[in-house]
């Protein structure tokens, strides 16, 4: 009996980028929350911010909305957050 390979449908994931560089607290967290409200479940949002307080505020906002923080990175100038809408 020959077994045929099973094919899995792979959907292309779209990541929406939200550039919040230059905005100060509490605007990055507020705009992140607003952007997440417009996304469908499973969509991803990449947030870029320059305010050091965003490292605290954005993860806290994500926790409150019940969404998932996939990755948080920091370099000399910017922070980035990859979020998945739950």
Buried (B, 14 or more C-beta within 10 A) or exposed (E): EEEEEEEEEEEEEEEBEBEBEEBEBBBBBBBBBEBBEEBEEEBBBBBBBBBEBBBEBBBEBBEEBEBEBEEBEEEEEBBBBBBBBE
